[in-house]
């Protein structure tokens, strides 16, 4: 059984892992971890945006009738009883 050389492909270019410096390996590893973290954060941001959109849609359902200039606003609760 022959030992196969360990390769890493970067931008579709193969490199022998043994030829990479320790600094290069550390930077590649750091880059990979950063990209994974960015992917996780993107998923969290997407979920937060969907939640905000749902809250906004629910808030729209709770809005009163729009204000029309020149109409008297409807008084409710304590304000209505104090106005009379």
Gaussian input, Z-matrix of N, CA and C with variables (Angstrom, degrees):
# hf/3-21g

backbone

0 1
 N
 C     1     B1
 C     2     B2     1     A1
 N     3     B3     2     A2     1     D1
 C     4     B4     3     A3     2     D2
 C     5     B5     4     A4     3     D3
 N     6     B6     5     A5     4     D4
 C     7     B7     6     A6     5     D5
 C     8     B8     7     A7     6     D6
 N     9     B9     8     A8     7     D7
 C    10    B10     9     A9     8     D8
 C    11    B11    10    A10     9     D9
 N    12    B12    11    A11    10    D10
 C    13    B13    12    A12    11    D11
 C    14    B14    13    A13    12    D12
 N    15    B15    14    A14    13    D13
 C    16    B16    15    A15    14    D14
 C    17    B17    16    A16    15    D15
 N    18    B18    17    A17    16    D16
 C    19    B19    18    A18    17    D17
 C    20    B20    19    A19    18    D18
 N    21    B21    20    A20    19    D19
 C    22    B22    21    A21    20    D20
 C    23    B23    22    A22    21    D21
 N    24    B24    23    A23    22    D22
 C    25    B25    24    A24    23    D23
 C    26    B26    25    A25    24    D24
 N    27    B27    26    A26    25    D25
 C    28    B28    27    A27    26    D26
 C    29    B29    28    A28    27    D27
 N    30    B30    29    A29    28    D28
 C    31    B31    30    A30    29    D29
 C    32    B32    31    A31    30    D30
 N    33    B33    32    A32    31    D31
 C    34    B34    33    A33    32    D32
 C    35    B35    34    A34    33    D33
 N    36    B36    35    A35    34    D34
 C    37    B37    36    A36    35    D35
 C    38    B38    37    A37    36    D36
 N    39    B39    38    A38    37    D37
 C    40    B40    39    A39    38    D38
 C    41    B41    40    A40    39    D39
 N    42    B42    41    A41    40    D40
 C    43    B43    42    A42    41    D41
 C    44    B44    43    A43    42    D42
 N    45    B45    44    A44    43    D43
 C    46    B46    45    A45    44    D44
 C    47    B47    46    A46    45    D45
 N    48    B48    47    A47    46    D46
 C    49    B49    48    A48    47    D47
 C    50    B50    49    A49    48    D48
 N    51    B51    50    A50    49    D49
 C    52    B52    51    A51    50    D50
 C    53    B53    52    A52    51    D51
 N    54    B54    53    A53    52    D52
 C    55    B55    54    A54    53    D53
 C    56    B56    55    A55    54    D54
 N    57    B57    56    A56    55    D55
 C    58    B58    57    A57    56    D56
 C    59    B59    58    A58    57    D57
 N    60    B60    59    A59    58    D58
 C    61    B61    60    A60    59    D59
 C    62    B62    61    A61    60    D60
 N    63    B63    62    A62    61    D61
 C    64    B64    63    A63    62    D62
 C    65    B65    64    A64    63    D63
 N    66    B66    65    A65    64    D64
 C    67    B67    66    A66    65    D65
 C    68    B68    67    A67    66    D66
 N    69    B69    68    A68    67    D67
 C    70    B70    69    A69    68    D68
 C    71    B71    70    A70    69    D69
 N    72    B72    71    A71    70    D70
 C    73    B73    72    A72    71    D71
 C    74    B74    73    A73    72    D72
 N    75    B75    74    A74    73    D73
 C    76    B76    75    A75    74    D74
 C    77    B77    76    A76    75    D75
 N    78    B78    77    A77    76    D76
 C    79    B79    78    A78    77    D77
 C    80    B80    79    A79    78    D78
 N    81    B81    80    A80    79    D79
 C    82    B82    81    A81    80    D80
 C    83    B83    82    A82    81    D81
 N    84    B84    83    A83    82    D82
 C    85    B85    84    A84    83    D83
 C    86    B86    85    A85    84    D84
 N    87    B87    86    A86    85    D85
 C    88    B88    87    A87    86    D86
 C    89    B89    88    A88    87    D87
 N    90    B90    89    A89    88    D88
 C    91    B91    90    A90    89    D89
 C    92    B92    91    A91    90    D90
 N    93    B93    92    A92    91    D91
 C    94    B94    93    A93    92    D92
 C    95    B95    94    A94    93    D93
 N    96    B96    95    A95    94    D94
 C    97    B97    96    A96    95    D95
 C    98    B98    97    A97    96    D96
 N    99    B99    98    A98    97    D97
 C   100   B100    99    A99    98    D98
 C   101   B101   100   A100    99    D99
 N   102   B102   101   A101   100   D100
 C   103   B103   102   A102   101   D101
 C   104   B104   103   A103   102   D102
 N   105   B105   104   A104   103   D103
 C   106   B106   105   A105   104   D104
 C   107   B107   106   A106   105   D105
 N   108   B108   107   A107   106   D106
 C   109   B109   108   A108   107   D107
 C   110   B110   109   A109   108   D108
 N   111   B111   110   A110   109   D109
 C   112   B112   111   A111   110   D110
 C   113   B113   112   A112   111   D111
 N   114   B114   113   A113   112   D112
 C   115   B115   114   A114   113   D113
 C   116   B116   115   A115   114   D114
 N   117   B117   116   A116   115   D115
 C   118   B118   117   A117   116   D116
 C   119   B119   118   A118   117   D117
 N   120   B120   119   A119   118   D118
 C   121   B121   120   A120   119   D119
 C   122   B122   121   A121   120   D120
 N   123   B123   122   A122   121   D121
 C   124   B124   123   A123   122   D122
 C   125   B125   124   A124   123   D123
 N   126   B126   125   A125   124   D124
 C   127   B127   126   A126   125   D125
 C   128   B128   127   A127   126   D126
 N   129   B129   128   A128   127   D127
 C   130   B130   129   A129   128   D128
 C   131   B131   130   A130   129   D129
 N   132   B132   131   A131   130   D130
 C   133   B133   132   A132   131   D131
 C   134   B134   133   A133   132   D132
 N   135   B135   134   A134   133   D133
 C   136   B136   135   A135   134   D134
 C   137   B137   136   A136   135   D135
 N   138   B138   137   A137   136   D136
 C   139   B139   138   A138   137   D137
 C   140   B140   139   A139   138   D138
 N   141   B141   140   A140   139   D139
 C   142   B142   141   A141   140   D140
 C   143   B143   142   A142   141   D141
 N   144   B144   143   A143   142   D142
 C   145   B145   144   A144   143   D143
 C   146   B146   145   A145   144   D144
 N   147   B147   146   A146   145   D145
 C   148   B148   147   A147   146   D146
 C   149   B149   148   A148   147   D147
 N   150   B150   149   A149   148   D148
 C   151   B151   150   A150   149   D149
 C   152   B152   151   A151   150   D150
 N   153   B153   152   A152   151   D151
 C   154   B154   153   A153   152   D152
 C   155   B155   154   A154   153   D153
 N   156   B156   155   A155   154   D154
 C   157   B157   156   A156   155   D155
 C   158   B158   157   A157   156   D156
 N   159   B159   158   A158   157   D157
 C   160   B160   159   A159   158   D158
 C   161   B161   160   A160   159   D159
 N   162   B162   161   A161   160   D160
 C   163   B163   162   A162   161   D161
 C   164   B164   163   A163   162   D162
 N   165   B165   164   A164   163   D163
 C   166   B166   165   A165   164   D164
 C   167   B167   166   A166   165   D165
 N   168   B168   167   A167   166   D166
 C   169   B169   168   A168   167   D167
 C   170   B170   169   A169   168   D168
 N   171   B171   170   A170   169   D169
 C   172   B172   171   A171   170   D170
 C   173   B173   172   A172   171   D171
 N   174   B174   173   A173   172   D172
 C   175   B175   174   A174   173   D173
 C   176   B176   175   A175   174   D174
 N   177   B177   176   A176   175   D175
 C   178   B178   177   A177   176   D176
 C   179   B179   178   A178   177   D177
 N   180   B180   179   A179   178   D178
 C   181   B181   180   A180   179   D179
 C   182   B182   181   A181   180   D180
 N   183   B183   182   A182   181   D181
 C   184   B184   183   A183   182   D182
 C   185   B185   184   A184   183   D183
 N   186   B186   185   A185   184   D184
 C   187   B187   186   A186   185   D185
 C   188   B188   187   A187   186   D186
 N   189   B189   188   A188   187   D187
 C   190   B190   189   A189   188   D188
 C   191   B191   190   A190   189   D189
 N   192   B192   191   A191   190   D190
 C   193   B193   192   A192   191   D191
 C   194   B194   193   A193   192   D192
 N   195   B195   194   A194   193   D193
 C   196   B196   195   A195   194   D194
 C   197   B197   196   A196   195   D195
 N   198   B198   197   A197   196   D196
 C   199   B199   198   A198   197   D197
 C   200   B200   199   A199   198   D198
 N   201   B201   200   A200   199   D199
 C   202   B202   201   A201   200   D200
 C   203   B203   202   A202   201   D201
 N   204   B204   203   A203   202   D202
 C   205   B205   204   A204   203   D203
 C   206   B206   205   A205   204   D204
 N   207   B207   206   A206   205   D205
 C   208   B208   207   A207   206   D206
 C   209   B209   208   A208   207   D207
 N   210   B210   209   A209   208   D208
 C   211   B211   210   A210   209   D209
 C   212   B212   211   A211   210   D210
 N   213   B213   212   A212   211   D211
 C   214   B214   213   A213   212   D212
 C   215   B215   214   A214   213   D213
 N   216   B216   215   A215   214   D214
 C   217   B217   216   A216   215   D215
 C   218   B218   217   A217   216   D216
 N   219   B219   218   A218   217   D217
 C   220   B220   219   A219   218   D218
 C   221   B221   220   A220   219   D219
 N   222   B222   221   A221   220   D220
 C   223   B223   222   A222   221   D221
 C   224   B224   223   A223   222   D222
 N   225   B225   224   A224   223   D223
 C   226   B226   225   A225   224   D224
 C   227   B227   226   A226   225   D225
 N   228   B228   227   A227   226   D226
 C   229   B229   228   A228   227   D227
 C   230   B230   229   A229   228   D228
 N   231   B231   230   A230   229   D229
 C   232   B232   231   A231   230   D230
 C   233   B233   232   A232   231   D231
 N   234   B234   233   A233   232   D232
 C   235   B235   234   A234   233   D233
 C   236   B236   235   A235   234   D234
 N   237   B237   236   A236   235   D235
 C   238   B238   237   A237   236   D236
 C   239   B239   238   A238   237   D237
 N   240   B240   239   A239   238   D238
 C   241   B241   240   A240   239   D239
 C   242   B242   241   A241   240   D240
 N   243   B243   242   A242   241   D241
 C   244   B244   243   A243   242   D242
 C   245   B245   244   A244   243   D243
 N   246   B246   245   A245   244   D244
 C   247   B247   246   A246   245   D245
 C   248   B248   247   A247   246   D246
 N   249   B249   248   A248   247   D247
 C   250   B250   249   A249   248   D248
 C   251   B251   250   A250   249   D249

   B1=1.4539
   B2=1.5206
   B3=1.3103
   B4=1.4593
   B5=1.5207
   B6=1.3014
   B7=1.4678
   B8=1.5219
   B9=1.3093
   B10=1.4640
   B11=1.5277
   B12=1.3135
   B13=1.4698
   B14=1.5266
   B15=1.3157
   B16=1.4639
   B17=1.5228
   B18=1.3165
   B19=1.4661
   B20=1.5212
   B21=1.3025
   B22=1.4514
   B23=1.5214
   B24=1.3179
   B25=1.4642
   B26=1.5220
   B27=1.3051
   B28=1.4662
   B29=1.5184
   B30=1.3055
   B31=1.4758
   B32=1.5255
   B33=1.3189
   B34=1.4712
   B35=1.5293
   B36=1.3274
   B37=1.4596
   B38=1.5221
   B39=1.3318
   B40=1.4660
   B41=1.5343
   B42=1.3328
   B43=1.4597
   B44=1.5170
   B45=1.3239
   B46=1.4568
   B47=1.5235
   B48=1.3130
   B49=1.4611
   B50=1.5247
   B51=1.3263
   B52=1.4625
   B53=1.5240
   B54=1.3295
   B55=1.4631
   B56=1.5295
   B57=1.3379
   B58=1.4572
   B59=1.5272
   B60=1.3265
   B61=1.4626
   B62=1.5250
   B63=1.3187
   B64=1.4629
   B65=1.5223
   B66=1.3185
   B67=1.4636
   B68=1.5193
   B69=1.3192
   B70=1.4658
   B71=1.5268
   B72=1.3356
   B73=1.4772
   B74=1.5207
   B75=1.3389
   B76=1.4693
   B77=1.5314
   B78=1.3312
   B79=1.4687
   B80=1.5271
   B81=1.3189
   B82=1.4674
   B83=1.5290
   B84=1.3230
   B85=1.4690
   B86=1.5138
   B87=1.3252
   B88=1.4628
   B89=1.5199
   B90=1.3234
   B91=1.4592
   B92=1.5266
   B93=1.3152
   B94=1.4659
   B95=1.5249
   B96=1.3389
   B97=1.4669
   B98=1.5262
   B99=1.3263
   B100=1.4663
   B101=1.5223
   B102=1.3245
   B103=1.4659
   B104=1.5246
   B105=1.3334
   B106=1.4614
   B107=1.5241
   B108=1.3386
   B109=1.4643
   B110=1.5240
   B111=1.3289
   B112=1.4717
   B113=1.5261
   B114=1.3235
   B115=1.4617
   B116=1.5194
   B117=1.3382
   B118=1.4660
   B119=1.5254
   B120=1.3300
   B121=1.4611
   B122=1.5283
   B123=1.3134
   B124=1.4709
   B125=1.5263
   B126=1.3338
   B127=1.4652
   B128=1.5240
   B129=1.3411
   B130=1.4619
   B131=1.5279
   B132=1.3217
   B133=1.4657
   B134=1.5273
   B135=1.3129
   B136=1.4658
   B137=1.5291
   B138=1.3225
   B139=1.4690
   B140=1.5286
   B141=1.3297
   B142=1.4613
   B143=1.5288
   B144=1.3394
   B145=1.4649
   B146=1.5226
   B147=1.3292
   B148=1.4637
   B149=1.5246
   B150=1.3326
   B151=1.4601
   B152=1.5143
   B153=1.3220
   B154=1.4648
   B155=1.5291
   B156=1.3256
   B157=1.4638
   B158=1.5263
   B159=1.3274
   B160=1.4636
   B161=1.5183
   B162=1.3411
   B163=1.4646
   B164=1.5316
   B165=1.3357
   B166=1.4617
   B167=1.5274
   B168=1.3315
   B169=1.4669
   B170=1.5211
   B171=1.3339
   B172=1.4648
   B173=1.5245
   B174=1.3507
   B175=1.4664
   B176=1.5138
   B177=1.3391
   B178=1.4646
   B179=1.5229
   B180=1.3200
   B181=1.4706
   B182=1.5307
   B183=1.3274
   B184=1.4651
   B185=1.5274
   B186=1.3312
   B187=1.4633
   B188=1.5278
   B189=1.3372
   B190=1.4795
   B191=1.5275
   B192=1.3260
   B193=1.4642
   B194=1.5298
   B195=1.3104
   B196=1.4695
   B197=1.5233
   B198=1.3132
   B199=1.4657
   B200=1.5205
   B201=1.3057
   B202=1.4610
   B203=1.5206
   B204=1.3265
   B205=1.4570
   B206=1.5271
   B207=1.3259
   B208=1.4553
   B209=1.5145
   B210=1.3176
   B211=1.4614
   B212=1.5178
   B213=1.3078
   B214=1.4592
   B215=1.5314
   B216=1.3277
   B217=1.4643
   B218=1.5241
   B219=1.3034
   B220=1.4630
   B221=1.5146
   B222=1.3258
   B223=1.4649
   B224=1.5132
   B225=1.3146
   B226=1.4565
   B227=1.5177
   B228=1.2975
   B229=1.4595
   B230=1.5119
   B231=1.3374
   B232=1.4639
   B233=1.5261
   B234=1.3143
   B235=1.4652
   B236=1.5200
   B237=1.3174
   B238=1.4597
   B239=1.5022
   B240=1.3395
   B241=1.4571
   B242=1.5343
   B243=1.3255
   B244=1.4582
   B245=1.5297
   B246=1.3064
   B247=1.4495
   B248=1.5145
   B249=1.3310
   B250=1.4744
   B251=1.4763
   A1=108.76
   A2=116.65
   A3=120.05
   A4=109.90
   A5=114.47
   A6=119.40
   A7=109.21
   A8=115.33
   A9=120.63
   A10=107.71
   A11=118.13
   A12=119.29
   A13=109.42
   A14=115.48
   A15=120.02
   A16=108.40
   A17=113.83
   A18=120.89
   A19=110.59
   A20=114.09
   A21=121.73
   A22=106.62
   A23=116.51
   A24=121.39
   A25=109.33
   A26=115.68
   A27=121.62
   A28=106.57
   A29=115.67
   A30=121.48
   A31=110.75
   A32=115.40
   A33=123.57
   A34=113.91
   A35=116.24
   A36=121.18
   A37=108.11
   A38=117.76
   A39=119.81
   A40=112.02
   A41=115.08
   A42=121.87
   A43=108.17
   A44=116.25
   A45=120.82
   A46=108.07
   A47=116.38
   A48=120.52
   A49=110.23
   A50=116.71
   A51=119.74
   A52=112.42
   A53=117.95
   A54=121.17
   A55=112.76
   A56=117.13
   A57=120.38
   A58=110.13
   A59=116.32
   A60=119.78
   A61=109.63
   A62=116.21
   A63=119.98
   A64=111.01
   A65=116.35
   A66=120.37
   A67=110.58
   A68=116.55
   A69=120.61
   A70=109.96
   A71=116.95
   A72=120.83
   A73=110.63
   A74=117.30
   A75=121.04
   A76=110.55
   A77=116.05
   A78=119.29
   A79=111.45
   A80=117.36
   A81=120.30
   A82=110.84
   A83=116.27
   A84=120.10
   A85=111.61
   A86=116.10
   A87=120.84
   A88=111.05
   A89=115.55
   A90=120.24
   A91=110.98
   A92=116.70
   A93=120.82
   A94=110.75
   A95=117.02
   A96=120.04
   A97=110.90
   A98=116.18
   A99=119.99
   A100=110.84
   A101=116.59
   A102=119.68
   A103=111.84
   A104=117.29
   A105=120.26
   A106=110.44
   A107=117.43
   A108=121.30
   A109=110.61
   A110=116.24
   A111=120.25
   A112=109.88
   A113=117.09
   A114=120.39
   A115=111.93
   A116=116.24
   A117=120.56
   A118=110.48
   A119=116.91
   A120=120.21
   A121=111.42
   A122=116.99
   A123=120.53
   A124=110.59
   A125=116.12
   A126=119.92
   A127=110.64
   A128=117.23
   A129=120.82
   A130=111.22
   A131=116.54
   A132=120.51
   A133=110.28
   A134=116.59
   A135=120.65
   A136=110.47
   A137=116.56
   A138=120.08
   A139=110.63
   A140=117.25
   A141=120.80
   A142=110.90
   A143=116.85
   A144=120.42
   A145=110.76
   A146=117.13
   A147=120.15
   A148=110.70
   A149=116.33
   A150=120.21
   A151=111.53
   A152=117.29
   A153=121.29
   A154=110.54
   A155=117.08
   A156=120.71
   A157=110.78
   A158=116.78
   A159=119.77
   A160=111.01
   A161=117.21
   A162=120.75
   A163=110.47
   A164=115.88
   A165=119.67
   A166=110.88
   A167=117.00
   A168=120.49
   A169=110.96
   A170=117.06
   A171=120.51
   A172=110.70
   A173=116.59
   A174=120.19
   A175=110.90
   A176=117.80
   A177=120.99
   A178=111.32
   A179=116.86
   A180=120.71
   A181=111.55
   A182=117.22
   A183=121.74
   A184=113.29
   A185=117.11
   A186=119.63
   A187=110.84
   A188=116.14
   A189=118.91
   A190=109.10
   A191=114.90
   A192=120.00
   A193=108.12
   A194=117.67
   A195=119.88
   A196=111.53
   A197=115.41
   A198=122.01
   A199=109.14
   A200=115.44
   A201=121.34
   A202=106.71
   A203=116.20
   A204=120.88
   A205=110.22
   A206=114.96
   A207=120.33
   A208=112.55
   A209=119.17
   A210=121.96
   A211=108.96
   A212=115.20
   A213=120.63
   A214=108.73
   A215=117.67
   A216=118.64
   A217=109.80
   A218=116.43
   A219=121.69
   A220=108.43
   A221=116.76
   A222=121.56
   A223=108.84
   A224=115.38
   A225=120.04
   A226=110.75
   A227=116.02
   A228=122.82
   A229=112.67
   A230=115.60
   A231=122.49
   A232=112.49
   A233=116.84
   A234=119.70
   A235=110.72
   A236=118.60
   A237=121.71
   A238=111.00
   A239=117.68
   A240=119.38
   A241=111.32
   A242=119.16
   A243=122.20
   A244=111.64
   A245=117.12
   A246=121.10
   A247=112.29
   A248=117.50
   A249=120.29
   A250=111.73
   D1=126.47
   D2=-177.84
   D3=-94.12
   D4=149.20
   D5=177.53
   D6=-79.03
   D7=121.73
   D8=176.67
   D9=-80.60
   D10=138.01
   D11=176.43
   D12=-68.41
   D13=140.78
   D14=177.61
   D15=-83.84
   D16=124.53
   D17=-176.74
   D18=-116.89
   D19=153.76
   D20=170.82
   D21=-129.85
   D22=135.43
   D23=178.58
   D24=-101.64
   D25=124.52
   D26=177.38
   D27=-126.27
   D28=118.51
   D29=-176.96
   D30=53.61
   D31=45.07
   D32=178.52
   D33=62.25
   D34=23.91
   D35=176.78
   D36=-120.39
   D37=123.25
   D38=-178.91
   D39=-79.73
   D40=141.37
   D41=175.92
   D42=-133.36
   D43=144.65
   D44=172.80
   D45=-74.48
   D46=127.88
   D47=-179.51
   D48=-60.59
   D49=-37.59
   D50=-179.73
   D51=-64.63
   D52=-20.61
   D53=179.67
   D54=-84.13
   D55=-12.53
   D56=-178.90
   D57=-80.68
   D58=138.95
   D59=175.96
   D60=-72.54
   D61=161.59
   D62=177.29
   D63=-60.81
   D64=-38.44
   D65=178.59
   D66=-62.79
   D67=-42.84
   D68=179.04
   D69=-62.70
   D70=-44.17
   D71=179.23
   D72=-61.81
   D73=-41.49
   D74=179.52
   D75=-64.06
   D76=-43.50
   D77=-179.10
   D78=-67.48
   D79=-37.90
   D80=176.33
   D81=-64.97
   D82=-42.04
   D83=177.96
   D84=-64.32
   D85=-42.46
   D86=178.50
   D87=-63.17
   D88=-42.32
   D89=178.31
   D90=-61.49
   D91=-42.27
   D92=179.84
   D93=-64.57
   D94=-42.92
   D95=178.74
   D96=-64.49
   D97=-40.32
   D98=179.20
   D99=-63.20
   D100=-43.64
   D101=178.64
   D102=-63.97
   D103=-36.04
   D104=176.47
   D105=-66.24
   D106=-41.09
   D107=178.58
   D108=-64.50
   D109=-40.13
   D110=178.07
   D111=-62.57
   D112=-40.47
   D113=177.31
   D114=-61.34
   D115=-42.08
   D116=178.33
   D117=-65.24
   D118=-45.73
   D119=179.31
   D120=-62.99
   D121=-37.63
   D122=177.68
   D123=-61.88
   D124=-41.32
   D125=178.68
   D126=-65.18
   D127=-39.91
   D128=178.89
   D129=-66.79
   D130=-41.19
   D131=178.41
   D132=-64.15
   D133=-41.26
   D134=178.79
   D135=-61.91
   D136=-42.99
   D137=178.74
   D138=-64.84
   D139=-39.91
   D140=178.70
   D141=-65.37
   D142=-39.56
   D143=178.21
   D144=-63.42
   D145=-41.95
   D146=178.79
   D147=-63.85
   D148=-39.78
   D149=177.26
   D150=-63.82
   D151=-42.18
   D152=178.49
   D153=-64.27
   D154=-40.15
   D155=178.27
   D156=-63.71
   D157=-41.46
   D158=178.56
   D159=-64.88
   D160=-42.13
   D161=178.03
   D162=-61.47
   D163=-41.94
   D164=179.75
   D165=-62.98
   D166=-43.73
   D167=178.99
   D168=-62.43
   D169=-38.90
   D170=177.69
   D171=-67.43
   D172=-39.12
   D173=177.76
   D174=-63.39
   D175=-38.92
   D176=178.44
   D177=-59.63
   D178=-36.47
   D179=179.33
   D180=-67.39
   D181=-24.05
   D182=-176.31
   D183=-93.70
   D184=-4.60
   D185=-179.13
   D186=-66.67
   D187=144.15
   D188=174.88
   D189=-74.85
   D190=-177.91
   D191=176.57
   D192=-62.76
   D193=145.40
   D194=-179.70
   D195=-62.93
   D196=150.56
   D197=176.62
   D198=-74.22
   D199=133.21
   D200=175.88
   D201=-116.29
   D202=122.90
   D203=-177.12
   D204=-61.04
   D205=135.88
   D206=179.98
   D207=97.86
   D208=-14.82
   D209=177.73
   D210=-93.59
   D211=148.16
   D212=174.70
   D213=-73.97
   D214=131.43
   D215=177.08
   D216=-69.37
   D217=144.16
   D218=178.23
   D219=-71.92
   D220=131.45
   D221=178.03
   D222=-96.15
   D223=141.79
   D224=-178.29
   D225=-128.60
   D226=157.34
   D227=169.91
   D228=59.71
   D229=-137.43
   D230=-176.78
   D231=-61.09
   D232=-34.87
   D233=-179.82
   D234=-63.39
   D235=-36.98
   D236=-179.94
   D237=-66.96
   D238=-40.81
   D239=-178.46
   D240=-72.72
   D241=-30.62
   D242=178.26
   D243=-75.48
   D244=-25.68
   D245=-177.93
   D246=-74.58
   D247=-21.83
   D248=-176.53
   D249=-95.81

